[in-house]
Amino acid sequence: MPQSAQTAQPSPPAPAPAPRRVADATRERLLSAAAHLFSERGFVATSMRAVTQAAGVSVSAANYHFGSKQALLEAVCEHHIALLNARRLAALDAVADRFATSAPPLEEVLRAFLGPLFEPSDPGLQQCSRAIAARLYSDPPEVAWELRETLFGPLRLRMLALVARALPEADPAQLGLALQFTVGAMVHSVSGNLEPVSGAAGSASNDAWTVELMIDYCAAGMRAVATRTALGGTR
């Protein structure tokens, strides 16, 4: 006897097996503990044992999930910085699209590069991500250089291309140095070491004020580099 055709209903996904859920939870605890310790102490001063103690797991569990402290550092940086970099690249692409047939304003380029670091988000997560990014520029080069290049290389090249369009009279090599100075100002600002300034119009704890002032400061420096280049390296 034929049965009435019925629309097949998808079966609900089966819950993850208990061992898998435990493994995932262990991995997340290790990432969270490592992120906070790396941001506070730096990579060299943080031992794998300190991470496992903070996470409440064994060293063997950490080795199972990551294999080494370097691999754990890479996983932490990818977790905290990949999304931030995606936002910065998207902001730079938006500026390039808006000014596809003309030189983009330097301030707009800098705002796309710096602004996402200061956008409102979960305060604890944002501060941790900032501190980790800063550590990649302050920890010893033999530890952080390759990872820094992997994470920030494409962003730096995109930024340099737009700065060169904004300041076409400047020598590209000089602009590369000016961008390093800009990154230095950025790292200091996000490292938690920005001191309050008596009588300042804003507050160092006010992110919107900080980023706008930093844009003004870095734009003036980059324009000074372009001017020096146009004058043949002299004032």
PETAGI-V317398 format. One record per pair of residues at least 12 apart in sequence whose C-alpha atoms are under 10 Angstrom apart, sorted by the first residue. I is the first residue (numbers start at 1). J is the second residue. D is the distance in Angstrom with one decimal. If there is no record, write none. Layout:
I J D
I J D
This chain:
23 61 8.9
23 64 9.9
23 65 8.5
24 65 9.4
26 52 9.9
26 55 8.0
26 56 8.8
26 57 7.2
26 58 9.8
26 61 7.9
26 62 8.5
26 65 8.7
27 55 9.3
27 57 9.6
27 61 8.6
27 62 7.8
27 64 9.6
27 65 6.6
27 66 8.7
28 55 9.0
29 51 9.4
29 52 8.8
29 54 8.6
29 55 5.3
29 56 8.0
29 57 8.4
30 48 9.8
30 51 6.8
30 52 6.7
30 53 9.5
30 54 8.1
30 55 5.4
30 56 8.5
30 57 7.9
30 61 9.2
30 62 7.1
30 65 9.0
30 66 9.4
30 72 8.5
30 76 9.3
31 51 8.8
31 55 8.5
31 62 9.8
31 66 9.9
31 72 7.4
31 73 8.7
31 75 7.5
31 76 5.9
31 77 9.6
31 79 8.5
31 80 9.9
32 51 9.1
32 54 9.2
32 55 7.7
32 76 8.1
32 79 10.0
32 125 10.0
32 128 9.8
33 50 8.9
33 51 5.8
33 52 7.7
33 53 8.8
33 54 5.8
33 55 5.5
33 56 9.2
33 76 9.7
34 46 8.3
34 47 9.4
34 48 8.5
34 50 8.6
34 51 5.5
34 52 8.4
34 54 8.3
34 55 8.2
34 69 9.4
34 72 7.6
34 73 7.6
34 75 9.7
34 76 7.1
35 51 9.1
35 72 9.3
35 73 8.1
35 75 9.6
35 76 6.0
35 77 8.1
35 79 9.4
35 80 8.4
35 125 9.7
35 128 7.0
35 129 8.2
35 131 9.2
35 132 7.3
36 51 9.2
36 54 9.5
36 76 9.8
36 124 9.9
36 125 9.7
36 127 9.8
36 128 6.6
36 129 9.3
36 131 8.9
36 132 8.5
37 50 8.2
37 51 7.1
37 54 8.7
37 128 9.7
37 132 9.6
38 51 9.1
38 73 8.0
38 76 8.9
38 77 9.8
38 128 9.2
38 131 8.5
38 132 6.8
38 135 7.8
38 136 9.9
39 127 9.1
39 128 6.3
39 129 8.1
39 130 8.4
39 131 5.1
39 132 4.9
39 133 8.4
39 134 8.2
39 135 6.6
39 136 9.5
39 191 9.1
40 128 8.7
40 131 7.6
40 132 8.5
40 135 8.9
40 191 9.9
41 135 9.0
41 139 9.8
42 131 9.4
42 132 8.3
42 134 9.7
42 135 6.2
42 136 8.7
42 138 8.4
42 139 6.5
42 140 9.5
43 69 8.7
43 70 8.8
43 73 7.6
43 132 9.5
43 135 7.9
43 136 8.8
43 138 9.9
43 139 6.9
43 140 8.9
43 143 7.8
43 144 8.6
44 69 9.7
44 139 7.5
44 140 8.1
44 143 8.0
45 139 9.8
46 69 9.1
47 69 7.8
48 62 7.9
48 63 9.1
48 68 8.2
48 69 6.2
48 70 9.8
48 72 9.0
49 62 9.1
49 69 9.9
51 69 9.5
51 72 9.9
70 143 8.3
70 144 9.5
70 147 9.7
73 132 9.7
73 143 9.8
73 144 9.4
73 147 9.1
74 144 9.6
74 147 7.1
74 148 9.8
74 151 9.6
76 129 9.4
76 132 8.6
77 129 8.2
77 132 7.0
77 133 7.7
77 136 9.0
77 147 8.5
77 148 9.3
77 151 8.2
78 147 9.5
78 150 9.9
78 151 7.7
79 129 9.1
80 125 8.3
80 126 8.8
80 128 8.1
80 129 5.4
80 130 8.7
80 132 7.9
80 133 8.5
81 129 6.6
81 130 8.6
81 132 8.3
81 133 7.2
81 151 7.6
81 152 9.2
82 151 7.4
82 152 9.4
84 116 6.9
84 117 7.2
84 119 10.0
84 126 9.6
84 129 8.5
84 130 9.6
85 113 9.2
85 116 8.5
85 117 9.2
85 151 8.0
85 152 7.6
85 154 9.4
85 155 7.1
86 116 9.6
86 155 8.9
87 112 8.8
87 113 9.2
87 115 9.6
87 116 6.5
87 117 9.2
88 111 9.4
88 112 6.1
88 113 5.6
88 114 7.7
88 115 7.9
88 116 6.0
88 117 8.3
88 155 7.7
88 158 10.0
88 159 9.5
89 112 8.0
89 113 7.8
89 116 9.8
89 154 8.7
89 155 6.3
89 156 9.6
89 158 7.6
89 159 8.5
90 112 8.4
90 113 9.7
91 108 9.5
91 109 8.6
91 111 8.5
91 112 4.9
91 113 7.4
91 114 9.8
91 115 8.9
91 116 8.3
92 108 8.7
92 109 6.5
92 110 8.8
92 111 8.8
92 112 5.3
92 113 6.7
92 155 8.9
92 158 7.5
92 159 7.2
92 162 7.9
93 109 9.6
93 112 8.8
93 158 8.5
93 159 9.6
93 162 9.3
94 109 9.7
94 112 8.5
95 108 7.0
95 109 6.7
95 111 9.6
95 112 7.5
95 162 8.6
96 108 9.9
96 109 8.6
96 158 9.8
96 161 9.7
96 162 7.2
96 165 9.6
99 165 9.9
102 165 8.4
102 166 8.8
103 162 8.4
103 163 9.2
103 164 9.0
103 165 5.5
103 166 5.0
103 167 8.0
103 168 8.4
104 162 7.3
104 163 8.2
104 164 9.6
104 165 6.8
104 166 5.2
104 167 8.9
105 162 9.4
105 163 8.9
105 165 9.0
105 166 5.9
105 167 8.9
105 219 9.8
106 162 8.4
106 163 6.6
106 164 9.4
106 165 8.8
106 166 5.4
106 167 7.6
106 215 9.0
106 216 9.8
106 218 9.5
106 219 6.5
106 220 9.6
106 222 8.8
106 223 8.8
107 163 9.7
107 166 9.2
107 212 9.1
107 215 6.3
107 216 7.3
107 218 8.8
107 219 6.3
107 220 9.6
108 162 10.0
108 163 10.0
108 166 9.6
108 215 8.8
108 219 9.8
109 159 7.5
109 160 9.7
109 162 6.8
109 163 6.9
109 165 9.9
109 166 8.1
109 215 9.3
109 219 9.5
110 159 8.4
110 162 9.5
110 163 8.4
110 182 9.2
110 211 9.5
110 212 9.5
110 214 9.0
110 215 6.0
110 216 9.1
110 218 7.9
110 219 7.5
111 211 7.8
111 212 7.8
111 214 9.3
111 215 6.6
111 216 9.8
112 159 9.0
113 155 8.6
113 156 9.3
113 158 9.7
113 159 7.2
113 183 9.8
113 186 9.9
113 215 9.6
114 182 9.5
114 183 9.1
114 186 7.4
114 211 6.9
114 212 9.3
114 214 8.5
114 215 7.8
115 207 9.2
115 208 8.5
115 210 9.8
115 211 6.4
115 212 8.5
115 214 9.9
115 215 9.1
116 211 9.6
117 129 8.8
117 130 7.1
117 133 9.9
117 186 9.1
117 190 8.0
117 207 9.2
117 211 8.8
118 130 9.0
118 190 8.7
118 206 9.4
118 207 5.7
118 208 7.2
118 209 10.0
118 210 8.6
118 211 7.1
119 207 7.9
119 208 8.2
119 211 9.7
120 207 8.6
120 208 9.5
126 190 9.8
127 190 7.9
127 191 8.6
127 192 8.4
128 190 9.8
128 191 9.6
129 190 9.2
129 191 10.0
130 186 9.9
130 187 8.3
130 189 9.2
130 190 5.5
130 191 6.7
130 192 8.7
131 187 8.6
131 188 9.9
131 189 10.0
131 190 6.5
131 191 5.3
131 192 7.5
132 190 9.5
132 191 8.5
133 148 8.7
133 151 9.7
133 152 9.7
133 187 7.7
133 190 8.4
133 191 8.4
134 183 9.6
134 184 9.3
134 186 8.5
134 187 5.1
134 188 7.6
134 189 9.1
134 190 6.7
134 191 5.7
134 192 9.4
135 148 9.9
135 187 8.5
135 191 8.0
136 148 6.1
136 149 9.8
136 151 9.8
136 187 9.4
137 183 9.1
137 184 8.5
137 187 7.5
137 188 10.0
138 184 10.0
138 187 8.7
138 188 9.9
138 191 9.7
156 176 9.1
156 179 8.4
156 180 9.6
156 183 9.8
157 176 9.4
159 176 9.8
159 179 8.6
160 172 8.1
160 173 9.9
160 175 7.4
160 176 6.9
160 178 9.8
160 179 7.6
161 175 9.9
163 175 7.7
163 176 9.4
163 179 8.9
163 219 10.0
163 222 8.8
164 176 9.5
164 226 9.7
166 223 9.7
167 222 8.4
167 223 7.4
167 225 9.5
167 226 6.6
167 227 9.5
168 226 8.2
169 223 9.8
169 225 9.8
169 226 6.2
169 227 8.0
169 228 9.9
169 229 7.4
169 230 6.2
170 222 9.0
170 223 8.5
170 224 9.5
170 225 7.0
170 226 4.2
170 227 7.3
170 228 8.2
170 229 5.5
170 230 6.6
170 231 10.0
171 225 8.5
171 226 7.2
171 227 10.0
171 228 9.5
171 229 6.2
171 230 8.3
171 232 10.0
172 226 9.5
172 229 9.7
174 222 9.1
174 225 6.8
174 226 8.0
174 228 9.5
174 229 7.8
175 222 7.1
175 223 9.5
175 225 7.1
175 226 7.7
175 229 9.6
176 222 9.9
177 222 9.4
177 225 9.1
178 218 8.5
178 219 9.7
178 221 7.3
178 222 5.9
178 223 9.4
178 224 9.4
178 225 7.0
178 226 9.5
179 218 8.7
179 221 9.6
179 222 7.9
181 218 8.1
181 221 8.6
181 222 9.1
182 214 8.8
182 215 9.1
182 217 8.9
182 218 5.8
182 219 8.9
182 221 8.4
182 222 8.5
183 218 9.3
185 214 7.6
185 217 9.1
185 218 8.0
186 211 9.0
186 214 7.8
186 215 9.8
186 218 9.4
189 204 8.7
189 207 9.8
189 210 8.1
189 211 8.9
189 214 8.7
190 207 9.9
192 204 9.9
192 205 9.7
194 210 9.8
